[in-house]
Amino acid sequence: DTGVSQDPRHKITKRGQNVTFRCDPISEHNRLYWYRQTLGQGPEFLTYFQNEAQLEKSRLLSDRFSAERPKGSFSTLEIQRTEQGDSAMYLCASSLVTSPRDDTQYFGPGTRLTVL
Amino acid sequence: DQQVKQNSPSLSVQEGRISILNCDYTNSMFDYFLWYKKYPAEGPTFLISISSIKDKNEDGRFTVFLNKSAKHLSLHIVPSQPGDSAVYFCAATSLSGTYKYIFGTGTRLKVLA
């Protein structure tokens, strides 16, 4: 399977703990995105990378959140001192942008985070 | 401020009939639009997209129409099949600006056998 993969699929943690999620994009995709989705809402943009450079961060991404894509391949999203409001599905997507008029993003299955 | 709106939270259609899902947007800078389908416990799956230079794009049973003056797009599924039952999200972005997608809140389609 050459799609976007995410690990873990589910994470239950206690408030105040740190968690880290991993995303492996489709091979050779140059862009990688993180979104968060809560019940009844569409995915909300958090941040994106062009190769290894983080080019934009949403104001939803508080100081407790950090994302990296160290070699321009896989990415990690870390949440420090988790809060109950962080409970959500965290989605990763990747795209291969070869022209200005094409940026179709392909999503992974998501990591569902539950903060107790 | 909800820049992309899907005003129908749910829709039921008989198998074999047409399903029409609607989406409205407010930001005139959006120039690329997509539809995704989402099953429970899975990530969104790309269905079809349309650039603002077109007003229609077709792919098999799926057709997306874009009305730029009304800032409205719609997804037509013909004929509808029970396997099409899912939540459908429309998304919009500006390829000349940032690349984040703005998603609507989704429409749950149920195709009745």
Interface residues (C-beta under 8 A of the other chain):
Chain A: V4 Q6 R31 Y33 Y35 G40 Q41 G42 P43 E44 F45 Y48 E56 S58 L91 A93 V97 P100 R101 D102 D103 T104 Q105 Y106 F107 G108 P109 G110
Chain B: V4 Y32 L34 Y36 A41 E42 G43 P44 T45 F46 S49 S51 I53 F89 A91 T93 L95 S96 T98 Y99 K100 Y101 I102 F103 G104 T105 G106
